[in-house]
Amino acid sequence: MTPIERERSERLRALAESLKGKPVEYGVDDCSIVPAQWVADITGKEFDWPVYSSREEAERIIEEAGGLVNVWSGIARKIGLEPVYLAPGQVPAVGDVGIIETSQGPVGGIFLFGATFLWRAERGVRVIGVRSHLLRREGDAVVRKPLILKVWRV
């Protein structure tokens, strides 16, 4: 692990700890605002994020934009975040931000070491392993796994 990765990992651990058990507040610390604030803290570039204060308002903004990836893409482009196109088997760098598909729909978050992803949940945060395929066979069952939809380098 590089010194930058180590420093980012420590900061992300502190971020996760600060949100532990805390109910989400839409427009303040939800699954888009947390990674947007992370980007601002790391780069010094502030996001011009849409204003909302409820899940319903956030969903309306996402729907009007054609999806969470589109909301993020427009804003990321304005501040100069570069999209990352992953080759098969490649994983995002520690501290990159992105959107993954989950059983709850698309969520924004921050990539950790390896193929793990931190996102703001309804209460606290979740850290999950991210796979590049949406469906995977485990024994006789087909299991739904998160899929990386978009990554931006931070």
N, C-alpha and C positions, 0 to 999 in steps of 0.2 A: 504494500500500500504506500502510495506517495505521500509526502507531507501535506499536500493540498487535499488529497482524499481523506487523510486522517483528520485534518482540521474540519473539513466539511462533515465528516461522520460524527465528530463530537458535537458540532453545532446542531446537527439533525437529531441526535439523541436528546439534547437539551430542549429542542423544539417539541419533540414527541412527549417528553416528560412534562412540559408546561401545559400541554393540552390533555394530559391523562385524566380521564373521567369527566372532562368538561363537556357539557352539551354544546352542540354546534350553534353558532349564531350566524344566520345567513346574511351575507353582505359584510361580515366582519371577520369570520374565521372558518369559512366553509371550504370545500374541496377545490375551489379555484382561488380564493383569496389567500389561503395559506401558501400555496406554491408561488403566487404572484408576489406576496410579501417576501418570500425567500429570494426570488429573483432580484427584487429591489434591494434587499439587504446585501446580497453578494455583489451586484453590479453597480449599485447606486442609481439605477434607472427606475423611475416610478412608472407603474402601469396606469393608463387611463382606463380604469375598469368601469363597466356599467354599474349604476347604482340600483340596489335592490335590498329588501329587508325581510324577505320571506322565501320559502322554497318555491311557492307558486310564482312569484315574480322572477326568480332565477330560471325556472323552467320555461317561462314565457320568453325571456331573452334568448335562451338556448334554442327554443323552437323557431323563433323569428330569424335567427342566424343560420338555421339549417344544421344545428348540432353543436356540441361543446367544442369539437375540434375547430370548427369555423370561428367560434367566439375567440378562442385562444390564438388561432392563426393570425387573425387581423390585428390583435393587440400585440402579439409577439413581433410581427413584421414592423409595426410602428416604432418599437424600441430597439430593433436590430437583432433580435434573437434568431439564430440560424437553426433551421430544422435539421435533424439528424436522420439520415437514412441508414438503417441498420442492415448489415449483411447477415445472411443466415448464421445463427450462433453468436452473433455479436450482441453485447448488452450495453445499455446506456452507461455513461460515467456517473460516479457519485455526485449528486447535486443537480443533475440534469432534471428538467421538468417535463411532464407529458400527460397524455390522456391514455387510459387503458379501458378496455371493455370488461365489465364485471357482471355478475348475475343481477346487480342492481342498476345496470346501465353504465354509460361512460362516466368516469370520474377522473378528476385532475389530481396530480400529486407530484411527489419528488422521488427520483430513483436513488436507491441506496446501493451499497456494495453488492456486486454480483447482479443477479436478476431479481432484486427485491424492490418493492415500491411502497412508499408511505403515503397514505391519503387520510384526509380528515373525515372521520365517520360521524354519525349522528351524536355519538358520545365518545370523546377521545380520538384516537387515531388507530388505523389498521396498518399493519405491515404484512404484505403477502409476497409470495414468489410469483413472478410473472413469466408466463410461457409465450412463445410466439404463435402457438396454435390455439384456436378457440375451443375445439373439441379434441379430447384425447381418450383413448381406450385404456381402461384399467380393469384387467380381468374381463368379466362379461359386461361391464358397464361402460357407457360413454360418459365421461366427466367433462363438464364445462370448466375451462380454465381461462383466466384473464388473458387478454390479447392487447399488445401494445398497438395503439392506434396512431400516436404521433409523439415525437420526442423533440425537444429543443435543447440545444447546448447552452449551459450556463457557465 
